[in-house]
Amino acid sequence: MGGRFPRVARTWLAVLGVALGVSLVLPAAPAAAHNSLSGSNPANGARIATAPELIELRFLAKPNPGTTKITVTGPDNVAALDGEPTFSGTRVRIPFAPGKAGLYIVGYQLGSADGHPIKGEVRFTLTTGTPAESPSPSAAAPEPVPPSDAPSAAAPSSAAATPEGAGSAVPAASESTDGGPPGWLWALGGGVLLVAAAAGGFAVRRRRAGT
């Protein structure tokens, strides 16, 4: 009798140990069916000045691409997703299309083994936005047009066309003098005076010769 009791006791202890182990494992099974976020880049709540080309989400378990949904929105609720996410093990990389400076929200939804979707989000702030586009040449302001009545710079003025001291541009042959006799009258009068003076001199010489 004494030898059987320890054997039965050991059997019951083994049964209790197995039952206890099963009770501990069963509640953990549903919890393992729920995936969760383990990290991200940029980190949740980060403030960055330079926008990354890719946003990365890291999970505890490998997400299913067929049941995983990713969204990225920026200021004014503008979408900032620049392509389809890529899956590599427990990591998901999302092409990022930054816009204005401000808050960006990365939302994710994962499928789970028990059918309950897992939702969450990562928030970060971009402190510098995309630069403004330079205006095109056609959009430049036109140069002011001078008034039509303004004198043209190419046309020389009358004062610049005529050198100083050159006198009038009217030909000398067309000039006339008012208030005096014509020139031929002066020439004729001079000839008469010369003839009269010669005659007077001749008469004086004859008188002196007669005396």
Order of alpha helices (4+ residues) and beta strands (2+ residues): alpha-beta-beta-beta-beta-beta-beta-beta-beta-alpha-alpha
